[in-house]
Amino acid sequence: MSERSSQQILGFKGCLMPRLENAIPLARTAMSRGLGAISQVALALAVTHHLPKSESGEFLFYLTLFTVISPLLLLGTSVYAMRQLAGSDDNQQSAMLGQGLIRMNLCTLAVTASVVLAIALCLDFFFSNEVVVLSGKAAWLAAAASFAGVSLAVASHLHGTGKLATSITFSHIAIPSLTVLMLFTVETKTVATVIQLHTLATVITAAISLLVWLAYFRPMRFPPASNGPVKPDQNQFARPSPFAFFRDRDVRRVCIDLWSLNGFQLVMNWAPIIVAGAILIPSDLAELNVAQRAGNLINFLLIVVAFTFAPKFRKHWAANRVDELRNSVARCSRLLVGLGTALLIAVLILSEKIMGVFGSNFTGGAMILVIYAIGQYINVITGAVNQLMTMSDDERTLRHICFLSATTAVLLSAVLTWQWGAPGAAAATAIALTLQNALAVSAVKKRLGFWIFDMRNHAQASQ
């Protein structure tokens, strides 16, 4: 074999290996996220088939509130923990960080959960007859969100250390799957029964997630904790204090930025449904909820790819490997544009059949699904721009962008839902997502110097 042929083979292997290296965790994440999406849809299917349309709409509205409140109870400490752990290349450092970070997560959660539970009990006591949506359910909602916060904290640690499939299991799969399984064990199925089973599922998931965390982090030995403050986003691996969020100004500043960013993103995605809950009748609200969850099948693709690439973005940024960061973004964009386009076409063609899966009385929501799908497609083809900005320490700029987009979503949802009903609420979400992603793409270009749609490989990264 000639020397030139050998060089060509070596070059081919060099190009192929990074792709295989990315493909394996991506496939693993896709399978896990696929199960997560299936479990979410399975829960909606089980509820819509076992409860009348109006009651299923009531539970799905409750589920929306649960989805919004659960991550907010951690005050950004879970995202902070994931980012800190993703920047560590050493098991000993990860174990040392993990021990302190999980205590910080749980202490912060204990404080916020206590406040939210007290408020919920007051709501149940004073407004049990006047407010139908919260009648007797606020305390269950607060308890479920608090236990879910535990599993979300553990999931963020597993995500930061590269255990993607296990992380997704606790963040997206376990709770809906357990709820569906337990739903088939009871004879009398009411909204109250489903809510109680859902809360029990959060308790079981929280307990198992803590055991799994101990199995991953406890066996490792690490140096004693440092008494000094932990500087965020610097390569220092001293264990933070359990009350670092309340005592360390730098930690608190970063966590609050991440928390408010997460909050604005949740508002942007879910506020139209919450606003619609005050305007629409329960049956129309059920159609809107089902269409939103079905439309998230496209967003599922973004989460799969972004979930896999986010730790890579962080490692390249922390090591100042700009060209490798740019190449990772290019690979991410290629996947999202190609697969996202195919998925959108499928949803547009099969929208009525997809809605019909939830029952023949849901087929009228096909147009709502189409509107959601278009909005999520725009969200997908812009790439993992939110993850890129968060992992490159630009969360404050992204927070401002999401604040503007969330405000737009709330205002538009009130106007458009009143004018056009459920399709108007879906349009409000699509418009807000388009605005947020357009501004974020522009911000990345201004700060990092490249467009996320630039899908070329850059030679310096491979040299």
C-alpha positions as CSV (number, residue, x, y, z in Angstrom):
1,M,0.0,0.0,0.0
2,S,1.4,3.4,-1.0
3,E,2.2,6.1,1.6
4,R,-0.5,8.3,0.1
5,S,-3.2,5.6,0.4
6,S,-2.2,5.1,4.1
7,Q,-2.5,8.8,4.7
8,Q,-6.0,8.9,3.1
9,I,-7.1,5.9,5.2
10,L,-5.8,7.6,8.4
11,G,-7.5,10.8,7.4
12,F,-10.8,9.0,6.8
13,K,-10.5,7.3,10.2
14,G,-9.8,10.7,11.8
15,C,-12.9,12.2,10.3
16,L,-15.0,9.1,11.1
17,M,-14.0,8.7,14.8
18,P,-15.4,12.0,16.0
19,R,-18.7,11.2,14.2
20,L,-18.9,7.8,15.8
21,E,-17.9,9.3,19.2
22,N,-20.9,11.7,18.9
23,A,-23.2,9.1,17.3
24,I,-23.1,6.7,20.3
25,P,-24.2,9.1,23.0
26,L,-26.6,10.8,20.6
27,A,-28.3,7.4,19.8
28,R,-28.4,6.6,23.5
29,T,-29.9,10.0,24.3
30,A,-32.4,9.7,21.4
31,M,-33.6,6.4,22.8
32,S,-34.0,7.8,26.3
33,R,-35.7,10.9,25.1
34,G,-37.8,8.8,22.8
35,L,-39.0,6.9,25.8
36,G,-39.5,10.2,27.7
37,A,-41.7,11.5,24.9
38,I,-43.6,8.3,24.7
39,S,-44.2,8.3,28.4
40,Q,-45.5,11.9,28.3
41,V,-47.8,11.0,25.4
42,A,-48.9,7.8,27.2
43,L,-49.9,9.7,30.3
44,A,-52.0,12.1,28.2
45,L,-53.5,9.1,26.3
46,A,-54.3,7.3,29.5
47,V,-56.0,10.3,31.0
48,T,-58.0,11.3,27.9
49,H,-59.2,7.7,27.6
50,H,-60.2,7.2,31.2
51,L,-61.6,10.6,32.0
52,P,-64.2,12.7,30.3
53,K,-62.9,15.4,28.0
54,S,-63.5,18.2,30.5
55,E,-61.9,16.4,33.4
56,S,-58.9,15.4,31.3
57,G,-58.5,19.0,30.4
58,E,-58.5,19.9,34.1
59,F,-55.7,17.3,34.9
60,L,-53.6,18.4,31.9
61,F,-53.9,22.0,33.1
62,Y,-52.7,20.7,36.5
63,L,-49.8,18.9,34.8
64,T,-48.9,22.2,33.0
65,L,-48.6,24.0,36.4
66,F,-46.5,21.0,37.7
67,T,-44.1,21.3,34.8
68,V,-43.6,25.0,35.3
69,I,-43.2,25.0,39.1
70,S,-41.0,21.9,39.6
71,P,-37.7,23.3,38.1
72,L,-38.3,26.8,39.5
73,L,-38.2,25.5,43.1
74,L,-34.5,24.8,42.7
75,L,-33.8,28.5,42.1
76,G,-31.3,27.7,39.3
77,T,-29.0,25.6,41.4
78,S,-29.6,22.5,39.3
79,V,-28.4,24.1,36.1
80,Y,-25.5,25.6,38.0
81,A,-24.6,22.1,39.3
82,M,-24.8,20.6,35.8
83,R,-22.6,23.4,34.4
84,Q,-20.0,23.0,37.1
85,L,-19.8,19.2,36.8
86,A,-19.6,19.4,33.0
87,G,-16.5,21.5,33.3
88,S,-14.7,18.8,35.4
89,D,-12.6,16.2,33.6
90,D,-11.7,14.2,36.7
91,N,-13.8,11.7,38.7
92,Q,-12.4,12.8,42.0
93,Q,-13.2,16.4,41.2
94,S,-16.7,15.5,40.1
95,A,-17.3,13.5,43.3
96,M,-16.0,16.4,45.4
97,L,-18.2,18.9,43.6
98,G,-21.2,16.6,43.6
99,Q,-21.2,16.0,47.3
100,G,-21.4,19.8,48.0
101,L,-23.7,20.6,45.1
102,I,-26.4,18.0,46.0
103,R,-26.5,19.4,49.5
104,M,-26.9,22.9,48.1
105,N,-29.6,21.7,45.7
106,L,-31.6,20.0,48.5
107,C,-31.2,22.8,51.1
108,T,-32.4,25.4,48.6
109,L,-35.3,23.1,47.6
110,A,-36.3,22.6,51.2
111,V,-36.6,26.3,51.8
112,T,-38.6,27.1,48.6
113,A,-40.8,24.0,48.9
114,S,-41.8,24.9,52.5
115,V,-42.9,28.4,51.3
116,V,-44.8,27.0,48.3
117,L,-46.5,24.3,50.4
118,A,-47.6,26.9,53.0
119,I,-49.1,29.1,50.2
120,A,-50.8,26.1,48.7
121,L,-52.4,25.1,52.0
122,C,-53.7,28.6,52.3
123,L,-55.2,28.5,48.8
124,D,-56.9,25.2,49.5
125,F,-58.3,26.6,52.8
126,F,-59.5,30.0,51.6
127,F,-60.5,29.3,48.0
128,S,-61.7,25.7,48.0
129,N,-65.1,26.6,46.6
130,E,-64.4,29.7,44.5
131,V,-61.5,28.7,42.3
132,V,-62.3,25.5,40.4
133,V,-58.9,24.9,39.0
134,L,-57.2,25.0,42.4
135,S,-60.0,23.4,44.4
136,G,-58.4,21.0,46.8
137,K,-55.4,20.5,44.4
138,A,-52.9,23.2,45.4
139,A,-51.4,21.2,48.2
140,W,-51.0,18.1,46.0
141,L,-49.4,20.3,43.3
142,A,-46.9,21.8,45.8
143,A,-46.0,18.3,47.2
144,A,-45.6,16.8,43.8
145,A,-43.5,19.7,42.5
146,S,-41.2,19.5,45.6
147,F,-40.5,15.8,45.2
148,A,-40.0,16.2,41.5
149,G,-37.4,18.9,42.3
150,V,-35.3,16.2,44.0
151,S,-35.2,14.0,41.0
152,L,-34.5,17.0,38.7
153,A,-31.5,17.9,40.9
154,V,-30.1,14.4,40.7
155,A,-30.8,14.4,36.9
156,S,-28.7,17.6,36.5
157,H,-25.8,15.9,38.3
158,L,-26.0,12.9,36.0
159,H,-26.3,15.1,33.0
160,G,-23.1,17.1,34.0
161,T,-21.1,13.9,34.4
162,G,-22.2,12.4,31.0
163,K,-24.7,9.9,32.3
164,L,-27.4,11.1,29.8
165,A,-29.7,8.1,29.7
166,T,-30.0,7.9,33.5
167,S,-30.5,11.6,33.7
168,I,-33.4,11.6,31.2
169,T,-35.0,8.7,33.1
170,F,-35.4,10.7,36.2
171,S,-36.2,14.0,34.6
172,H,-38.7,12.9,31.9
173,I,-39.5,9.1,32.0
174,A,-40.1,7.8,35.5
175,I,-42.9,10.0,36.8
176,P,-45.3,9.8,33.9
177,S,-44.5,6.1,33.4
178,L,-45.2,5.2,37.0
179,T,-48.4,7.3,36.9
180,V,-49.7,5.4,33.9
181,L,-48.9,2.0,35.5
182,M,-50.6,2.9,38.7
183,L,-53.6,4.3,36.9
184,F,-54.4,0.8,35.6
185,T,-54.4,-0.6,39.1
186,V,-57.3,1.5,40.4
187,E,-61.0,1.0,39.5
188,T,-62.4,4.4,40.2
189,K,-60.7,7.0,38.1
190,T,-61.3,10.6,38.8
191,V,-59.2,13.8,38.5
192,A,-58.4,13.6,42.3
193,T,-57.3,9.9,41.9
194,V,-55.0,10.7,39.0
195,I,-53.5,13.6,40.9
196,Q,-52.8,11.5,44.0
197,L,-51.2,8.7,41.9
198,H,-49.1,11.3,40.1
199,T,-47.9,12.6,43.5
200,L,-47.1,9.1,44.7
201,A,-45.0,8.6,41.4
202,T,-43.0,11.7,42.3
203,V,-42.2,10.4,45.8
204,I,-41.1,7.0,44.4
205,T,-39.0,8.7,41.7
206,A,-37.3,11.0,44.2
207,A,-36.4,8.1,46.5
208,I,-34.9,6.0,43.7
209,S,-33.0,9.0,42.2
210,L,-31.3,9.6,45.5
211,L,-30.2,6.0,45.8
212,V,-28.8,6.1,42.2
213,W,-27.0,9.4,43.0
214,L,-25.4,7.6,46.0
215,A,-24.4,4.7,43.9
216,Y,-22.6,7.0,41.4
217,F,-21.0,9.6,43.7
218,R,-20.6,8.1,47.2
219,P,-17.9,5.4,46.5
220,M,-15.4,8.0,45.3
221,R,-13.0,9.5,47.8
222,F,-12.2,13.2,47.7
223,P,-10.4,15.8,49.8
224,P,-12.1,17.6,52.7
225,A,-14.4,20.6,52.0
226,S,-13.0,24.1,51.6
227,N,-14.2,26.8,53.9
228,G,-13.7,29.5,51.3
229,P,-16.3,30.8,48.8
230,V,-16.7,28.9,45.5
231,K,-16.2,31.2,42.5
232,P,-18.6,30.2,39.8
233,D,-17.5,29.4,36.3
234,Q,-13.8,29.2,37.3
235,N,-12.0,25.9,37.4
236,Q,-12.1,25.6,41.2
237,F,-13.4,22.3,42.6
238,A,-13.9,22.9,46.3
239,R,-17.2,21.6,47.6
240,P,-19.7,24.4,48.1
241,S,-21.5,24.9,51.4
242,P,-25.0,23.5,51.6
243,F,-26.2,27.1,52.0
244,A,-24.0,28.5,49.3
245,F,-27.0,29.9,47.5
246,F,-27.9,32.0,50.5
247,R,-24.4,32.9,51.7
248,D,-22.2,33.2,48.6
249,R,-23.0,36.2,46.5
250,D,-21.3,35.0,43.4
251,V,-23.0,31.6,43.5
252,R,-26.4,33.3,44.2
253,R,-25.9,35.8,41.3
254,V,-25.2,33.0,38.7
255,C,-28.0,30.8,40.1
256,I,-30.6,33.6,40.0
257,D,-29.6,34.4,36.4
258,L,-30.1,30.8,35.4
259,W,-33.3,30.5,37.5
260,S,-34.8,33.6,35.9
261,L,-33.7,32.5,32.5
262,N,-35.4,29.1,33.1
263,G,-38.5,30.8,34.4
264,F,-38.9,33.1,31.3
265,Q,-38.5,30.1,29.0
266,L,-41.2,28.2,30.9
267,V,-43.5,31.2,30.8
268,M,-42.9,31.6,27.1
269,N,-43.8,27.9,26.4
270,W,-46.6,27.4,28.9
271,A,-48.1,30.8,29.7
272,P,-50.5,30.7,26.7
273,I,-52.0,27.5,28.2
274,I,-52.2,28.9,31.7
275,V,-53.9,32.1,30.3
276,A,-56.2,30.0,28.2
277,G,-57.2,28.2,31.4
278,A,-58.9,31.4,32.5
279,I,-60.6,31.9,29.2
280,L,-61.5,28.6,27.5
281,I,-63.9,26.0,28.6
282,P,-62.3,22.7,29.8
283,S,-63.0,20.8,26.6
284,D,-61.2,23.4,24.4
285,L,-58.4,23.5,27.0
286,A,-58.0,19.8,26.7
287,E,-57.6,20.1,22.9
288,L,-55.0,22.8,23.4
289,N,-53.0,20.7,26.0
290,V,-53.1,17.6,23.8
291,A,-52.0,19.6,20.7
292,Q,-49.2,21.2,22.6
293,R,-47.8,17.9,23.9
294,A,-48.1,16.4,20.4
295,G,-46.3,19.4,18.9
296,N,-43.5,18.8,21.4
297,L,-42.6,15.7,19.4
298,I,-40.6,18.1,17.1
299,N,-39.1,19.9,20.1
300,F,-38.1,16.4,21.4
301,L,-35.6,16.4,18.6
302,L,-34.0,19.6,19.8
303,I,-33.8,18.4,23.3
304,V,-32.1,15.1,22.2
305,V,-29.4,16.9,20.3
306,A,-29.0,19.8,22.7
307,F,-28.9,17.5,25.7
308,T,-26.0,15.5,24.1
309,F,-24.0,18.5,22.8
310,A,-24.4,20.8,25.9
311,P,-21.6,19.3,27.9
312,K,-19.4,19.3,24.8
313,F,-20.1,23.0,24.4
314,R,-19.1,23.6,28.0
315,K,-15.8,21.7,27.8
316,H,-14.8,23.5,24.5
317,W,-15.7,26.9,26.0
318,A,-13.9,26.2,29.3
319,A,-10.7,25.1,27.4
320,N,-11.0,28.1,25.0
321,R,-11.3,25.8,22.0
322,V,-13.3,28.2,19.8
323,D,-12.9,26.2,16.6
324,E,-13.9,23.0,18.2
325,L,-16.9,24.7,19.7
326,R,-17.8,26.1,16.3
327,N,-17.5,22.6,14.8
328,S,-19.8,21.1,17.5
329,V,-22.4,23.8,16.7
330,A,-22.1,23.0,13.0
331,R,-22.7,19.3,13.6
332,C,-25.6,20.1,15.9
333,S,-27.2,22.4,13.2
334,R,-26.8,19.8,10.5
335,L,-28.7,17.2,12.5
336,L,-31.4,19.6,13.6
337,V,-32.2,21.0,10.2
338,G,-32.2,17.6,8.4
339,L,-34.3,15.7,10.9
340,G,-36.4,18.6,11.9
341,T,-37.6,19.2,8.4
342,A,-38.6,15.6,7.9
343,L,-40.5,15.5,11.2
344,L,-42.4,18.7,10.4
345,I,-43.5,17.4,7.1
346,A,-44.8,14.2,8.8
347,V,-46.7,16.2,11.4
348,L,-48.3,18.5,8.8
349,I,-49.5,15.5,6.8
350,L,-50.7,13.4,9.7
351,S,-51.9,16.2,12.1
352,E,-55.5,15.0,12.1
353,K,-54.6,11.3,12.6
354,I,-52.2,12.3,15.4
355,M,-54.9,14.2,17.3
356,G,-57.3,11.3,16.6
357,V,-55.1,9.0,18.6
358,F,-56.3,10.8,21.8
359,G,-59.9,10.2,20.8
360,S,-62.3,11.0,17.9
361,N,-63.4,14.2,19.7
362,F,-59.9,15.6,19.6
363,T,-59.5,15.6,15.8
364,G,-60.9,19.2,15.7
365,G,-57.6,20.3,17.2
366,A,-55.5,19.4,14.1
367,M,-55.1,23.1,13.2
368,I,-53.8,23.8,16.7
369,L,-51.2,21.1,16.3
370,V,-50.1,22.5,12.9
371,I,-49.5,25.9,14.5
372,Y,-47.6,24.5,17.4
373,A,-45.5,22.3,15.0
374,I,-44.5,25.3,12.9
375,G,-43.4,27.2,16.0
376,Q,-41.4,24.3,17.3
377,Y,-39.8,23.8,13.9
378,I,-38.5,27.3,14.0
379,N,-37.2,26.6,17.5
380,V,-35.4,23.5,16.2
381,I,-33.7,24.8,13.1
382,T,-32.1,27.6,15.0
383,G,-30.0,24.9,16.7
384,A,-29.2,24.5,20.4
385,V,-28.7,28.3,20.6
386,N,-30.0,28.4,24.2
387,Q,-27.7,25.7,25.4
388,L,-24.8,27.4,23.5
389,M,-25.4,30.7,25.2
390,T,-25.8,29.1,28.7
391,M,-22.7,27.0,28.4
392,S,-20.6,29.9,27.2
393,D,-21.5,32.0,30.3
394,D,-23.8,34.4,28.4
395,E,-26.9,33.5,30.4
396,R,-27.6,37.1,31.3
397,T,-28.0,38.2,27.6
398,L,-30.2,35.1,27.0
399,R,-32.3,36.0,30.1
400,H,-33.0,39.5,28.7
401,I,-34.0,37.9,25.4
402,C,-36.3,35.4,27.1
403,F,-37.9,38.1,29.3
404,L,-38.9,40.0,26.2
405,S,-40.2,36.9,24.5
406,A,-42.1,35.7,27.6
407,T,-43.7,39.1,27.9
408,T,-44.7,38.9,24.3
409,A,-46.2,35.4,24.9
410,V,-48.3,36.5,27.8
411,L,-49.7,39.6,26.1
412,L,-50.3,37.8,22.8
413,S,-51.9,34.8,24.5
414,A,-54.4,37.1,26.3
415,V,-55.3,39.0,23.1
416,L,-55.3,36.1,20.6
417,T,-57.0,33.5,22.9
418,W,-59.8,36.0,23.5
419,Q,-60.1,36.6,19.8
420,W,-59.6,33.1,18.3
421,G,-59.7,30.7,21.1
422,A,-57.2,27.7,21.3
423,P,-55.6,28.4,17.9
424,G,-54.8,31.9,19.1
425,A,-53.1,30.6,22.2
426,A,-51.0,28.3,19.9
427,A,-50.1,31.2,17.6
428,A,-48.9,33.2,20.7
429,T,-46.5,30.5,21.5
430,A,-45.2,30.2,18.0
431,I,-44.7,33.9,17.6
432,A,-42.8,34.1,21.0
433,L,-40.6,31.2,20.1
434,T,-39.7,32.8,16.7
435,L,-38.8,36.1,18.4
436,Q,-36.7,34.5,21.0
437,N,-34.7,32.4,18.6
438,A,-34.1,35.2,16.1
439,L,-32.7,37.4,18.9
440,A,-30.6,34.6,20.3
441,V,-29.1,33.7,17.0
442,S,-28.2,37.4,16.5
443,A,-26.6,37.6,19.9
444,V,-24.5,34.5,19.3
445,K,-23.2,36.1,16.1
446,K,-22.4,39.3,17.8
447,R,-20.5,37.7,20.8
448,L,-18.9,34.5,19.4
449,G,-18.5,35.7,15.8
450,F,-20.2,33.0,13.8
451,W,-23.7,32.1,12.6
452,I,-25.1,28.8,14.0
453,F,-26.2,28.0,10.4
454,D,-22.6,28.0,9.2
455,M,-22.3,24.2,8.9
456,R,-18.8,24.0,7.5
457,N,-16.0,22.3,9.5
458,H,-13.2,24.5,10.5
459,A,-9.6,23.3,9.9
460,Q,-8.0,24.6,13.0
461,A,-10.2,22.4,15.2
462,S,-8.9,19.2,13.6
463,Q,-5.2,20.2,13.5
